[in-house]
Amino acid sequence: MKKEILGKTINRGILVFMMIAGGALFGYSTDLATAAEPIRIGIIDTYVGAAAAFTEPGLAGWKLVVEEINASGGLLGRRVELIVRDDKAKTSEAVANARELVFQEKVHFLGGTILSSVSLAVSEFAKKNKVLFTSVMAMSPLLTGAKGHRYVASACLNTVGAGPGLARVAVKRGWNKFWAIGEDYEYGHAIWESFWNAMRKVNPNAKLLGEAWVKVGEVEYGSQIAACMGAKPDAVFGAQGSMGFIPFSKQVVMHGMSGKIPVITYAFESVTQALGKDFPQIVLDGDVYLNYYPDSEANRIFNKKIKERTGLLANPGAFSGYIAAKFLTEAVKKAGTVETEAVINALDDLTIDSPRGPMTMRRYDHQIWPDIFVGWEAFDPAVGHARMKDIQVVEIKDLIPSIEEIKKLREGK
């Protein structure tokens, strides 16, 4: 009797093994991904106020990657879980979130953030605790530059490439007199300075007539716009971050500057859906992702999937969340482990497929440096909001710092 039971037990074990092996071989789903401890990713971002127009789609991008991985059997045979926290636009809250996620929730990796100040604070936490942190939408050059380190990566082009890329197109318009209106924080000044420094190099006649800065979260730009219009510049540079794009755009229309003075900005495309018809005219814009360009099968499929989850076509926030998740999960796959140091090494020059084409994370600084799309925003009745026209693909490879220059920045030289 005991031999018979033992024989049946062995046979069942063999059968279970064959089922699992067969599932892996032929591609059908098994419970293997749920058998092991899940791979946990902690997401910290600002889901309040105007930033939500970027971060909610960004989270949808993360979820899309994770859902597809889990449906195919998991990552390294393990289910992937996202644990999400709202930093409420506060650095103290973000650091508290990071501490809770790492020490209580036991996440393997951190990701997210849109505000530069929040990203820098979480990055410092990651450095001290040796946890890999992938920033999604923060554009501060400090993040992977002077304050960069081994434990931070960025799936978002920073201002070092964005500002000069815009200047390359703007200089062709023959504009000489400029005014700046921006949010008074690290990103606002960084995007303006990167543009202005580049503009002065390519146009010796460029002159700054004035500049005005408002607090982050301010929704009233009346006095700043009045001063700008009184100075009569050839163009105004809008240096707003995620919290300021929408109110600034509405104020440009409300106070009569729309259509009279050209506006140069970066990532205006991110808020066109939210603005609808309430958008400024004569806007020269730049961005790394457009949901309609290139008109490729990969981009159309991505948009369909994002729209199923959000009700809207993908914006640059959704794209950034998606590629951040792809870079991280592909690095884990390449490393064959969730061990932090091995995954960081796997990020070196890692190339992924994306809706806009191949994207590479440069070795050492672990920063993406894609070319940018620059064009004029114009209302498109077919979709009910502005879209970029006369698109130019601006190469930035000769505008960005070399790895040796990044090393010197980090060493304080």
N, C-alpha and C positions, 0 to 999 in steps of 0.2 A: 504493500500500500504506500509506504513512504517513498519507494522508488518511483511509483506511478505519479505521486504528487510532485516529486522533484522533477520528473520528466516533463510534466505539464507546465511547471513553473519555468523551466529552461526554455521550453518551446514558446511560451508566451513572451519571454524576454527576447528571444530571437525575432519573434513576430513584430514586437514593438520597435526593435532596432531596425528591422527591414522597412517598416513604415516610415520611420524618421529619415532613414537613408534615402528611401525612395522619394520622399517629399523634397529633400534637398536636391536629389538628382534630377527629378522631373519638374521642379518648380512649383508644386502645389503647397499650400500652407499647412504647417504643423504647429504644435504647441511649443516648439523649441524656443521661440522668442520670448515666451512667457515663463519658461522653466527657470531661467537664470535671473539674477538680480538685474533690474532694469538700468539702463544708462540714463542718468538724470542730468538735464541741462536747466540751469536757473536763469530765467529771463527777467531783467530789471529794466523798466522803461517808464516814460511819462505818459500815462493814459488819461490825463486831465487837460482841459482847455484845448487850445488850438493845436497843440502837439499831437492830439489823438488822430488828427487827419493823416498823420504820417505813421504813428506807432501802431494803431489798430491794423492797418494794412500790413505793416511790418510783421506783426505777430501772425497774421494770416499766412505770410510767406514762410515763417518758421514752421507753422503747423502743417502746411502743404508738404514740405520735405519729410517731416516726421511721420505723417500719415502714410506716405508712399513707402518709406522704409519699413514701417511696421507691417504694412500689408504684404510686403515681399518677404517677410520672415525675420525682420529685425536687423540690427547692426551688430555684427560679430555674433549673431545668434541670440541677441538680447533686445528686448523691447526698449524703445527710446521714449522717455517721458519729459515733458516740459513743465516746469513749475514756475509760475508767473507772479511777479510782484510789481506794484505800482510805486514808483519813487516820489510821486506827487510834485515833481519838479524841484525836489530838495536834495542836496548832497548828503545831508545827515540821514535822511530817510533811505537813500540809495545804499549808503554804507551799512546801515542797520539791516537792510534787505540782504545785502551780500553776506553779512555775518550769519544771519539766520539760515540762508540757503546753504552755505558751506558747512556750518557746524551742526545745524539741526536737521536740515533736509538731506544733508550728505550728497549734494550735487557734485558731479564730476567736473562740470565746466560752467562758466558764467557767460552770458551774452546779453545783447540789448543796448540801451541808452541812446538818446538823441541829443540831449543837452551837453555841450562841451564840458561844463563844470562838473556835471554828474559823471561823465565818462572818465574824466581825469581822477576823480575821487575813487571810483570803483577800480580803475586801473592801479592806483596806489595800493588799494586793499589786495588786489590780485598779486601784485609784486611781493608784498610782505608775506602772503600766505601761499605763494607758489601755486596759484590756480590759474589756468588759462582763461582769459577773458577776451571775447570777440565783440568789439564794438560794431554796432550796426549803422548808425546814421550820424554820429558826431563827426564834425569836419575839422576839429582843432588840429593844426599841424604839430602841436606839442605832444599829442597822444602817442604817435609813433616816431616823433622827432626828438626834440630836446628832453622830453620827459618819458620817452619810450623805453621799453625794456623787453626782456625775453617773454614775459607772461601776458603780453597784450598783442592783439591783432586787430586790423581794421578792414571791414568789408565796405567801406565808404571812401570815395576819393576825398582828400582833404583840400584845404584852401590853396595849398602850394601849387596844385595843378589847375584848380578851378578858376582862380582869379586871372592868371596870365592867359588861360585859354580864352576867356571872354575878351581880354584886351586885344588879342590877335585879330578878332573880328571887329571890335568896336573901332579900332584905329582906322579901318577902311572907310568909315563914315565921315572922316574929316572933322570930327568933334575936337575942339580945343579947350573949351571951358566946362568945368565939371563941378558938381556939388554932391556931397554925400549925406544921406540920411540913414541912420542905422540904429540897431539896439546896442546899448552900452554894456557889452560883455565880450568875453574872449573871442567868440566866433565872429560877432559883428565887426570888430576891429580887424580881425585876421583876414576875413574875406575882402574887406575894403583895401587894406594895406597891400595884399597880394596883387589885387587888380591895379591899384594906383602905382605901385612900384614898377609893375610891368608896363603900364601905359606911358610912364615918363621915359622909359627906355626906348620904346618904339615911336614915341611922339614928343620930340623936344619942346614943342610949342604947348604941350598940355599944361593947363593952369587950374589950380584948385581955388574956386571962388569962395567956398565955405563948406562947413559940415555941421551936422546937428545929430545929437544922440539922445535916445530916450531909454528909460528903464525897461528891462525885460518884462514883458507882459502888459506894457502900456498900449492902450487902444486909441489914444487921441494924438494925432500927428498934425493938427491944424496949424499951430504956430510954426512948426518946422517946415511944412509945405509952403506956407505963406512967405517965409524968409527965402526959401529956395526960388519960388516963382518971381520974387522981387529982384533977385540977383540975375535972372535970365541966363542960366547956363545952357550950353548946347545939349547936355544930358545930365541926368541925376543917377547916382548909383544907390540902389536900395540894398543895404547891408542888414537884412533881417534874418533871423533864424527861424526855427520851426514855430515858435510862439508868436512871431511878429509878421509873417508873410501875409496872412489873411487880413488883419486889421489895417496894415499899411496899404495894401491894395485897395481896400474899400475907401480909405481916406483919400487916396490919390484921385479916385473917381468923385467922391463927395465934394472935395475942395477945388475941383475944376482943373487939376493939372493933367488929367488924362487926355492924351491926344495933342497936348501943347508942348510938353517937354518929354523927350524920350527917356524911358527908364531902363537901366541896365541892371540885371539881377541874376542870381544863380538859384536854380531849383524852384522858380516860380511855377514850373510845370507840375510840381507836387500839389499845388493848391487850386489849380484851374477847375477841377471837378467841384470843389467846395464852393467856388465863387460863382459858377454858372455865367450869367450875363454880366454880373457885377465885377468886371475885371478892367484893369487899365488898358488903354490903347497905346500903341507904339512901345512895346516892351521887347527888348533884346534879352533873350534868356539862354541859359546854359544848363545842361543836366547830363547825367550818365545813363538815364533810362527813359525811353518813351514807349508807351504801350502800342504805338502804331508804327514805329520805326526801329529796326527794319521790319518790313512786312513779311516775316518769315513764319514757317509752320511752328517753330519752337515758341515764338512770341505769341502767336495766336492761341496755342494750346495753354500757355501760361496764363494768359488773360482770361480764358474760359474758366479755368480752375479757380482763379482768384475771384472772378465775378460770382461764381457759384457759392463762395464763402462769404463775400462781403457785399454783394449786390452792385459793385462798381468794378470798372476795369482797373487793372493794376496801375498804381502810381509808383514813383521811385522808392517810396517807403516799402511797399510790398516786394519790390525787386531786391532792395538791400537786405530785408529779412530773409528772403529766399536764398540769396547767395551766401549770406553769413552761415546759414544752416548747412548749405551744401559744402562750403569750405571746411567747416568743423567736422561734419560726418564723414566726408571723404578723407580727411586727415586721419580720423580714427580708423577707417577701413584700411588705409595705406599702412598705418602703424601696426595694425593687427592687435591693438590693445587700447585701453582707456588711460594708460599710464601717462601722466602729464608731459614729461620730458620727451617721450617718444612721439606723442601727438604734435607737440611744438616743432620737433625736427621734421615731421612729415609735412608741415605747412610750407617748407622751403620750396619756392618756385612751383607750388602746387597749382595745376590748371584744372578748372572745372568747365563743364558746359553750362551756359546760362541762356535765358531768353534772348539776349542781344548778341550772343556768340561766346567764344572761349574767354574766360577771365583767369588771370594769374595773380597769385599772391606772392609778391617778391620776397626772396629769401632775406634774412636778417631783420629787416624792419617789419616784415609781415603786413605790408600795406598794399592795397590794390592801386594801380596807376592806369586806369583805362582812359582812352581818348574820350573827349566829351562832345555832345551834340549841342550846337549853338544855332539859334534861328529866331525869327520874329513870331511872337504869339499873336494869334488872330482868332476871333470867335468862329466856331464851326457849328452851324445850325444842325448838322447831322448828329452831333453828339451832345449839343447843348452847353458847351463850354469851349474855352480857348484851346487851340492846338498850335504847335510850332510849325511854321512855314519856312521855306527856303533853308532847309536844314544843311548845316555844314558839319562835317566830322573833323574836329580839330585835334591834331596829334599833340601830345604833351610830353613825349619822351625826352625832348631836349630842354624842357622847362623844369623838370623835377630834380631834386638833389640825388646825387649818387649814394651808393651804400657807404662809401668812405666819408662822404659829407655827413651822413646820418650818424655814423660812429663818432665823428668829431663833435657833433651837436650833443650827443648823449654824454660825452666825456667833458663837456663844457668848454671846448676849445674854440 
